[in-house]
Amino acid sequence: MLYLKQRRILQVFLVFGKSGWIGGLIGQLLKERGLKFEYANARLEDRTEVIADLERVSNFLTHLSSLLPGEM
């Protein structure tokens, strides 16, 4: 159990979609649980900026976003 608590302190979640409904809810949920997170600066269409955000903030990825047809 101690290991999990220590691991949580080290994890930083990177949340895409800060202006969207789901991204906002995920950020709110993480904040309520006391977990460290940052909203991404990049748009998903810009792979170079996405990579830069990942390198800056996080060392793992859980992808919960999507692009609608015609958005790419």
Beta strands, then each sheet from edge to edge (+ up, - down):
strand 1: 13-15
strand 2: 37-39
sheet 1: 1+ 2+
end
